[in-house]
């Protein structure tokens, strides 16, 4: 008779592999990505098709009106002055040859002597402050473009009526830019806003991963309890080994989710910009130098959230009748806090939360994107997060063992707090 | 060797295990018996290290090493509250537990096929577990508990939920484990199965040991010389009175008698009288089965406990009056 033994690490790895493969289905993964691509393509083509204009749209007007814009879109709108606007409006729904009616209300050039249009094609009677009305039978996308073109044309007419020079016209049509200078030298300038986009991008991926891990850990732990596998597992290894294996498996799965989602986004971006739009690749939006830090914090955040979830799920026997499922939403709190504090990255509360392990994984990366920080700060934050994860996984194992020996009773929140301090 | 000394376990006001002392010898099949709530599960949980005793000790000696419970590398465990992963195949389930115990792939293949063959499940190796009947799932779980060939096997209710044919298969399975040198501790209610298998038994009731020792000795000690006689026809009433004057006779039916031999009475002395009553067609010793011993012992223990509790309550009342 031979007696076999397996080291603690081997057992952790076996559980991790089991956990990962339990949820990873290559076929479904590929199908999922193909569906995403198909949906993206469909949305893109629907959007481009709805924005694409028909041959010609006929617009009836009560005044002479022509769009002089050089835009290609302008040529598809033909304005025809009609005598009886009311009759055309009545027949719009009956396909009377017009797609819309443009009515210039109360136009009377004689009342405003200095406000006459210099435009030869548009009647001089068009008033500078006139508010025309566009009437259509139904709502379509092309109408937005028509409104935009009419608005631009009327703006030009207004400038002409006011008799402005070319410089004045340019000055009036250019928005005023106000530069905001902040005396805090640590804050990065506006040019570094890409870093913030990168940080929020990773935070978004992290949220996706955290929620997928949450769901899976919950299903996995409570599922094993309901399948009654746990006692035999616990006779094979310690609760700590089991929890560690599950956490490792789920963290690996979450990283897979982050990486594949990121690859999908980048590939979709490349596909649409290079192949479909035939534009050059522009990946400057990604701050590559910040990425390793962001991933380090993402892993720390995932690990802490997963350990927290493992502790909660360990205290639940029947997910249908447990009041603890609401605790699953708690890791959203750091993300919400991050959005609330983003405007004051050097505030005392923000600094404090960027070190507090349960919020650091969300706050510190965003802070790093906004403030020039000495390297010891993110390192310290990561180290504290590591310690927190180490402790949370111990608590998760304690809660699990406690629940297993309570003969069907679930550990209360009080019991869970006790487990935080006593093994 | 597993030694348990004065073991106690309390859950708030309930005493689950009360001063248990016993030994399990290497290579034997040791049966834990007892009604529901007798303390078997509490004892099992302490033996596998899930819970700790409030008092007393468990000492497992394995070569030079001693442990205060059966450690996982020496243990094969089938819990009472059992199940595996229903979505996974039979092989995946078995491979998972074997890998956790460090069984090599080659050993796993050989052992897995061997045991599945024994349980007539070899053809179903690649089917998901949920496709199997409950009895077959239980057999797979039994295999998963012993694929790593542990020195100690602890099986909690291995016969429950199995039909008589599968119960017999489990008896053969346990006998093979013993043959391979494993020590088997099993908790069970199926006395007929235990009687076939066990070397020694421990009967628990209300957390205490009621019967403990070699099964053969227990059966012999509790054996009563009760003879069951069946006649071809109704017995002769005149001769029956003579028999009743000399022996303790109980008439079961008009053609069946139950005779209890006293200390100095022998079967040889009884035979002529039995023959005088009519044509004997069946004569058998109504030996006490383990089942009867179990029921009698538990009943006697319960009566003893309630009377001792009654007397102590009486003494306490008298004390209060005086």
Contacts between the chains, C-beta under 8 A, distances in Angstrom:
chain1	res1	chain2	res2	distance
A	1	B	149	5.2
A	1	B	151	7.6
A	1	B	180	5.5
A	1	B	181	4.9
A	1	B	182	7.1
A	2	B	107	7.3
A	2	B	149	5.8
A	3	B	73	7.0
A	3	B	74	7.1
A	3	B	148	7.4
A	3	B	149	6.5
A	3	B	150	6.9
A	3	B	151	6.3
A	4	B	73	7.8
A	4	B	101	5.1
A	4	B	102	4.2
A	4	B	103	4.9
A	4	B	104	7.7
A	4	B	107	7.6
A	4	B	148	4.6
A	4	B	149	7.2
A	5	B	73	4.7
A	5	B	101	7.4
A	5	B	102	5.1
A	6	B	73	8.0
A	6	B	99	7.3
A	6	B	100	6.0
A	6	B	101	5.7
A	6	B	102	3.2
A	7	B	102	7.8
A	10	B	102	6.7
A	11	B	100	5.5
A	14	B	96	7.3
A	14	B	99	4.9
A	14	B	100	5.4
A	15	B	100	7.6
A	18	B	96	5.8
A	224	B	85	8.0
A	227	B	83	4.5
A	227	B	84	7.1
A	227	B	85	6.5
A	227	B	86	6.3
A	228	B	79	7.7
A	228	B	81	5.1
A	228	B	82	5.5
A	228	B	83	3.5
A	229	B	83	5.5
A	229	B	84	5.9
A	229	B	85	6.4
A	231	B	50	7.7
A	231	B	77	7.6
A	231	B	79	3.7
A	231	B	81	5.7
A	231	B	82	7.1
A	232	B	77	6.2
A	232	B	78	7.3
A	232	B	79	5.7
A	232	B	82	6.6
A	232	B	84	7.8
A	232	B	97	7.4
A	232	B	141	7.2
A	232	B	144	7.2
A	232	B	145	7.0
A	233	B	100	7.9
A	234	B	50	6.5
A	235	B	48	5.3
A	235	B	72	6.0
A	235	B	75	5.8
A	235	B	77	3.7
A	235	B	79	7.3
A	235	B	154	8.0
A	236	B	72	5.5
A	236	B	77	7.9
A	236	B	97	6.5
A	236	B	100	4.9
A	236	B	101	6.5
A	237	B	72	6.2
A	237	B	100	6.3
A	238	B	72	7.9
A	401	B	50	7.9
A	404	B	50	6.8
A	405	B	45	7.1
A	405	B	50	6.0
A	405	B	51	5.5
